[in-house]
Amino acid sequence: AGCCVVGRGSRGPYVTGATAGRIVDLGIKDANNMGAAMAPAAIDTIRQHFEDFHRRPQDYDLIVTGDLGKVGHQIVLDLFQRDGVDMRPTYDDCGLLLYDGTQDVHSGGSGCGCSAAVLCSYLLKALEQKIFRKVLFCGTGALLSPTSSNQGQSIPGICHLVCLEADV
């Protein structure tokens, strides 16, 4: 896990928008398929953000979720594509950015850990250096416990996001 301190009077990057997500449960019960469980919530929150702020994927240098892994990443791309929205030029996932594919992590790692590591070590520096001007950072999570998984219950997902900008 990790954190960032947000305060007044800094030189940036800046939080210029946020969208609180809602719980989305499409009935995924496999605790080994967290990307599929969380991807629908990421899609729902990103769509809501686009609608609320009148934005499109092209308005961002990077849209990043974390950690949906290979499976969840592809679900996001496919479901947006069905709606005629091409996310490929700007969309990536913290787990995919952190692991190079040669490591035996299967579909990724801890979403909290991957997101924090990518945000604090890479994204904030890239915004400070003006490599990126506008990033949509989408934290994803699964709402489960060992008990609920052992009982065969579905795994609801949630996603909240913030827009980070180098300049305002």
C-alpha positions as protocol buffer text, in pm:
chain_id: "A"
residue {
  index: 1
  type: ALA
  ca { x: 0 y: 0 z: 0 }
}
residue {
  index: 2
  type: GLY
  ca { x: 104 y: 362 z: -29 }
}
residue {
  index: 3
  type: CYS
  ca { x: -24 y: 713 z: 3 }
}
residue {
  index: 4
  type: CYS
  ca { x: 25 y: 1065 z: -122 }
}
residue {
  index: 5
  type: VAL
  ca { x: -24 y: 1384 z: 72 }
}
residue {
  index: 6
  type: VAL
  ca { x: -237 y: 1646 z: -99 }
}
residue {
  index: 7
  type: GLY
  ca { x: -186 y: 2003 z: 15 }
}
residue {
  index: 8
  type: ARG
  ca { x: -221 y: 2366 z: -80 }
}
residue {
  index: 9
  type: GLY
  ca { x: 55 y: 2578 z: -225 }
}
residue {
  index: 10
  type: SER
  ca { x: 257 y: 2308 z: -394 }
}
residue {
  index: 11
  type: ARG
  ca { x: 406 y: 2330 z: -740 }
}
residue {
  index: 12
  type: GLY
  ca { x: 199 y: 2035 z: -862 }
}
residue {
  index: 13
  type: PRO
  ca { x: 91 y: 1801 z: -990 }
}
residue {
  index: 14
  type: TYR
  ca { x: -267 y: 1895 z: -905 }
}
residue {
  index: 15
  type: VAL
  ca { x: -587 y: 1700 z: -845 }
}
residue {
  index: 16
  type: THR
  ca { x: -833 y: 1865 z: -1083 }
}
residue {
  index: 17
  type: GLY
  ca { x: -1121 y: 1623 z: -1065 }
}
residue {
  index: 18
  type: ALA
  ca { x: -1248 y: 1307 z: -902 }
}
residue {
  index: 19
  type: THR
  ca { x: -1521 y: 1054 z: -956 }
}
residue {
  index: 20
  type: ALA
  ca { x: -1643 y: 827 z: -678 }
}
residue {
  index: 21
  type: GLY
  ca { x: -1738 y: 486 z: -804 }
}
residue {
  index: 22
  type: ARG
  ca { x: -2018 y: 255 z: -708 }
}
residue {
  index: 23
  type: ILE
  ca { x: -2016 y: -113 z: -630 }
}
residue {
  index: 24
  type: VAL
  ca { x: -2056 y: -328 z: -941 }
}
residue {
  index: 25
  type: ASP
  ca { x: -2118 y: -702 z: -912 }
}
residue {
  index: 26
  type: LEU
  ca { x: -2153 y: -907 z: -1229 }
}
residue {
  index: 27
  type: GLY
  ca { x: -2141 y: -1238 z: -1047 }
}
residue {
  index: 28
  type: ILE
  ca { x: -1773 y: -1332 z: -1083 }
}
residue {
  index: 29
  type: LYS
  ca { x: -1701 y: -1592 z: -814 }
}
residue {
  index: 30
  type: ASP
  ca { x: -1345 y: -1696 z: -898 }
}
residue {
  index: 31
  type: ALA
  ca { x: -1104 y: -1532 z: -651 }
}
residue {
  index: 32
  type: ASN
  ca { x: -824 y: -1612 z: -897 }
}
residue {
  index: 33
  type: ASN
  ca { x: -986 y: -1387 z: -1157 }
}
residue {
  index: 34
  type: MET
  ca { x: -981 y: -1051 z: -981 }
}
residue {
  index: 35
  type: GLY
  ca { x: -931 y: -855 z: -1303 }
}
residue {
  index: 36
  type: ALA
  ca { x: -1265 y: -980 z: -1435 }
}
residue {
  index: 37
  type: ALA
  ca { x: -1432 y: -901 z: -1103 }
}
residue {
  index: 38
  type: MET
  ca { x: -1298 y: -542 z: -1087 }
}
residue {
  index: 39
  type: ALA
  ca { x: -1300 y: -443 z: -1457 }
}
residue {
  index: 40
  type: PRO
  ca { x: -1677 y: -374 z: -1470 }
}
residue {
  index: 41
  type: ALA
  ca { x: -1645 y: -124 z: -1183 }
}
residue {
  index: 42
  type: ALA
  ca { x: -1351 y: 47 z: -1357 }
}
residue {
  index: 43
  type: ILE
  ca { x: -1553 y: 73 z: -1678 }
}
residue {
  index: 44
  type: ASP
  ca { x: -1854 y: 213 z: -1491 }
}
residue {
  index: 45
  type: THR
  ca { x: -1651 y: 480 z: -1310 }
}
residue {
  index: 46
  type: ILE
  ca { x: -1450 y: 584 z: -1616 }
}
residue {
  index: 47
  type: ARG
  ca { x: -1770 y: 614 z: -1822 }
}
residue {
  index: 48
  type: GLN
  ca { x: -1928 y: 824 z: -1548 }
}
residue {
  index: 49
  type: HIS
  ca { x: -1621 y: 1047 z: -1535 }
}
residue {
  index: 50
  type: PHE
  ca { x: -1629 y: 1100 z: -1913 }
}
residue {
  index: 51
  type: GLU
  ca { x: -1997 y: 1193 z: -1891 }
}
residue {
  index: 52
  type: ASP
  ca { x: -1969 y: 1420 z: -1585 }
}
residue {
  index: 53
  type: PHE
  ca { x: -1664 y: 1610 z: -1711 }
}
residue {
  index: 54
  type: HIS
  ca { x: -1753 y: 1597 z: -2084 }
}
residue {
  index: 55
  type: ARG
  ca { x: -1428 y: 1422 z: -2165 }
}
residue {
  index: 56
  type: ARG
  ca { x: -1298 y: 1146 z: -2392 }
}
residue {
  index: 57
  type: PRO
  ca { x: -996 y: 916 z: -2370 }
}
residue {
  index: 58
  type: GLN
  ca { x: -803 y: 1148 z: -2604 }
}
residue {
  index: 59
  type: ASP
  ca { x: -823 y: 1424 z: -2342 }
}
residue {
  index: 60
  type: TYR
  ca { x: -567 y: 1236 z: -2131 }
}
residue {
  index: 61
  type: ASP
  ca { x: -205 y: 1144 z: -2182 }
}
residue {
  index: 62
  type: LEU
  ca { x: -264 y: 829 z: -1978 }
}
residue {
  index: 63
  type: ILE
  ca { x: -559 y: 650 z: -1821 }
}
residue {
  index: 64
  type: VAL
  ca { x: -439 y: 389 z: -1577 }
}
residue {
  index: 65
  type: THR
  ca { x: -613 y: 130 z: -1361 }
}
residue {
  index: 66
  type: GLY
  ca { x: -449 y: -84 z: -1101 }
}
residue {
  index: 67
  type: ASP
  ca { x: -421 y: -376 z: -1091 }
}
residue {
  index: 68
  type: LEU
  ca { x: -657 y: -546 z: -1334 }
}
residue {
  index: 69
  type: GLY
  ca { x: -376 y: -745 z: -1491 }
}
residue {
  index: 70
  type: LYS
  ca { x: -385 y: -884 z: -1844 }
}
residue {
  index: 71
  type: VAL
  ca { x: -737 y: -1025 z: -1819 }
}
residue {
  index: 72
  type: GLY
  ca { x: -905 y: -718 z: -1669 }
}
residue {
  index: 73
  type: HIS
  ca { x: -710 y: -483 z: -1896 }
}
residue {
  index: 74
  type: GLN
  ca { x: -841 y: -666 z: -2202 }
}
residue {
  index: 75
  type: ILE
  ca { x: -1197 y: -664 z: -2067 }
}
residue {
  index: 76
  type: VAL
  ca { x: -1181 y: -285 z: -2030 }
}
residue {
  index: 77
  type: LEU
  ca { x: -1053 y: -245 z: -2386 }
}
residue {
  index: 78
  type: ASP
  ca { x: -1311 y: -485 z: -2530 }
}
residue {
  index: 79
  type: LEU
  ca { x: -1615 y: -341 z: -2352 }
}
residue {
  index: 80
  type: PHE
  ca { x: -1527 y: 18 z: -2436 }
}
residue {
  index: 81
  type: GLN
  ca { x: -1464 y: -89 z: -2797 }
}
residue {
  index: 82
  type: ARG
  ca { x: -1818 y: -234 z: -2810 }
}
residue {
  index: 83
  type: ASP
  ca { x: -1943 y: 117 z: -2732 }
}
residue {
  index: 84
  type: GLY
  ca { x: -1726 y: 265 z: -3006 }
}
residue {
  index: 85
  type: VAL
  ca { x: -1468 y: 408 z: -2763 }
}
residue {
  index: 86
  type: ASP
  ca { x: -1105 y: 328 z: -2845 }
}
residue {
  index: 87
  type: MET
  ca { x: -907 y: 326 z: -2521 }
}
residue {
  index: 88
  type: ARG
  ca { x: -592 y: 168 z: -2668 }
}
residue {
  index: 89
  type: PRO
  ca { x: -391 y: 486 z: -2730 }
}
residue {
  index: 90
  type: THR
  ca { x: -412 y: 607 z: -2370 }
}
residue {
  index: 91
  type: TYR
  ca { x: -515 y: 315 z: -2145 }
}
residue {
  index: 92
  type: ASP
  ca { x: -280 y: 100 z: -1939 }
}
residue {
  index: 93
  type: ASP
  ca { x: -279 y: -86 z: -1608 }
}
residue {
  index: 94
  type: CYS
  ca { x: -45 y: -46 z: -1310 }
}
residue {
  index: 95
  type: GLY
  ca { x: 16 y: -421 z: -1285 }
}
residue {
  index: 96
  type: LEU
  ca { x: 112 y: -436 z: -1651 }
}
residue {
  index: 97
  type: LEU
  ca { x: 339 y: -133 z: -1611 }
}
residue {
  index: 98
  type: LEU
  ca { x: 506 y: -275 z: -1301 }
}
residue {
  index: 99
  type: TYR
  ca { x: 566 y: -631 z: -1421 }
}
residue {
  index: 100
  type: ASP
  ca { x: 733 y: -686 z: -1756 }
}
residue {
  index: 101
  type: GLY
  ca { x: 560 y: -1013 z: -1845 }
}
residue {
  index: 102
  type: THR
  ca { x: 863 y: -1234 z: -1786 }
}
residue {
  index: 103
  type: GLN
  ca { x: 802 y: -1255 z: -1412 }
}
residue {
  index: 104
  type: ASP
  ca { x: 576 y: -1535 z: -1289 }
}
residue {
  index: 105
  type: VAL
  ca { x: 300 y: -1312 z: -1151 }
}
residue {
  index: 106
  type: HIS
  ca { x: 27 y: -1458 z: -1374 }
}
residue {
  index: 107
  type: SER
  ca { x: -223 y: -1173 z: -1409 }
}
residue {
  index: 108
  type: GLY
  ca { x: -54 y: -922 z: -1179 }
}
residue {
  index: 109
  type: GLY
  ca { x: -6 y: -851 z: -812 }
}
residue {
  index: 110
  type: SER
  ca { x: -168 y: -654 z: -535 }
}
residue {
  index: 111
  type: GLY
  ca { x: -378 y: -372 z: -676 }
}
residue {
  index: 112
  type: CYS
  ca { x: -299 y: -146 z: -381 }
}
residue {
  index: 113
  type: GLY
  ca { x: 71 y: -218 z: -406 }
}
residue {
  index: 114
  type: CYS
  ca { x: 91 y: -190 z: -785 }
}
residue {
  index: 115
  type: SER
  ca { x: -109 y: 132 z: -792 }
}
residue {
  index: 116
  type: ALA
  ca { x: 92 y: 294 z: -515 }
}
residue {
  index: 117
  type: ALA
  ca { x: 425 y: 188 z: -664 }
}
residue {
  index: 118
  type: VAL
  ca { x: 342 y: 314 z: -1013 }
}
residue {
  index: 119
  type: LEU
  ca { x: 184 y: 639 z: -892 }
}
residue {
  index: 120
  type: CYS
  ca { x: 453 y: 732 z: -641 }
}
residue {
  index: 121
  type: SER
  ca { x: 758 y: 618 z: -837 }
}
residue {
  index: 122
  type: TYR
  ca { x: 663 y: 693 z: -1196 }
}
residue {
  index: 123
  type: LEU
  ca { x: 345 y: 890 z: -1260 }
}
residue {
  index: 124
  type: LEU
  ca { x: 398 y: 1177 z: -1018 }
}
residue {
  index: 125
  type: LYS
  ca { x: 754 y: 1227 z: -1144 }
}
residue {
  index: 126
  type: ALA
  ca { x: 636 y: 1215 z: -1506 }
}
residue {
  index: 127
  type: LEU
  ca { x: 377 y: 1483 z: -1425 }
}
residue {
  index: 128
  type: GLU
  ca { x: 636 y: 1697 z: -1243 }
}
residue {
  index: 129
  type: GLN
  ca { x: 870 y: 1668 z: -1542 }
}
residue {
  index: 130
  type: LYS
  ca { x: 582 y: 1746 z: -1782 }
}
residue {
  index: 131
  type: ILE
  ca { x: 622 y: 1413 z: -1961 }
}
residue {
  index: 132
  type: PHE
  ca { x: 250 y: 1375 z: -1890 }
}
residue {
  index: 133
  type: ARG
  ca { x: 19 y: 1675 z: -1861 }
}
residue {
  index: 134
  type: LYS
  ca { x: -305 y: 1497 z: -1764 }
}
residue {
  index: 135
  type: VAL
  ca { x: -346 y: 1149 z: -1611 }
}
residue {
  index: 136
  type: LEU
  ca { x: -662 y: 970 z: -1505 }
}
residue {
  index: 137
  type: PHE
  ca { x: -564 y: 747 z: -1211 }
}
residue {
  index: 138
  type: CYS
  ca { x: -828 y: 481 z: -1140 }
}
residue {
  index: 139
  type: GLY
  ca { x: -788 y: 281 z: -820 }
}
residue {
  index: 140
  type: THR
  ca { x: -970 y: -52 z: -837 }
}
residue {
  index: 141
  type: GLY
  ca { x: -1064 y: -287 z: -559 }
}
residue {
  index: 142
  type: ALA
  ca { x: -1246 y: -611 z: -489 }
}
residue {
  index: 143
  type: LEU
  ca { x: -1485 y: -642 z: -200 }
}
residue {
  index: 144
  type: LEU
  ca { x: -1434 y: -993 z: -71 }
}
residue {
  index: 145
  type: SER
  ca { x: -1305 y: -1190 z: 221 }
}
residue {
  index: 146
  type: PRO
  ca { x: -1171 y: -1546 z: 255 }
}
residue {
  index: 147
  type: THR
  ca { x: -1505 y: -1641 z: 407 }
}
residue {
  index: 148
  type: SER
  ca { x: -1714 y: -1499 z: 122 }
}
residue {
  index: 149
  type: SER
  ca { x: -1487 y: -1665 z: -136 }
}
residue {
  index: 150
  type: ASN
  ca { x: -1499 y: -2001 z: 44 }
}
residue {
  index: 151
  type: GLN
  ca { x: -1878 y: -1976 z: 52 }
}
residue {
  index: 152
  type: GLY
  ca { x: -1889 y: -1924 z: -326 }
}
residue {
  index: 153
  type: GLN
  ca { x: -2022 y: -1570 z: -310 }
}
residue {
  index: 154
  type: SER
  ca { x: -1965 y: -1331 z: -597 }
}
residue {
  index: 155
  type: ILE
  ca { x: -1691 y: -1068 z: -583 }
}
residue {
  index: 156
  type: PRO
  ca { x: -1816 y: -711 z: -617 }
}
residue {
  index: 157
  type: GLY
  ca { x: -1571 y: -453 z: -747 }
}
residue {
  index: 158
  type: ILE
  ca { x: -1529 y: -80 z: -698 }
}
residue {
  index: 159
  type: CYS
  ca { x: -1324 y: 193 z: -861 }
}
residue {
  index: 160
  type: HIS
  ca { x: -1262 y: 554 z: -764 }
}
residue {
  index: 161
  type: LEU
  ca { x: -1057 y: 787 z: -979 }
}
residue {
  index: 162
  type: VAL
  ca { x: -876 y: 1117 z: -972 }
}
residue {
  index: 163
  type: CYS
  ca { x: -759 y: 1341 z: -1253 }
}
residue {
  index: 164
  type: LEU
  ca { x: -400 y: 1456 z: -1200 }
}
residue {
  index: 165
  type: GLU
  ca { x: -262 y: 1746 z: -1403 }
}
residue {
  index: 166
  type: ALA
  ca { x: 82 y: 1897 z: -1431 }
}
residue {
  index: 167
  type: ASP
  ca { x: -53 y: 2251 z: -1480 }
}
residue {
  index: 168
  type: VAL
  ca { x: -380 y: 2423 z: -1395 }
}
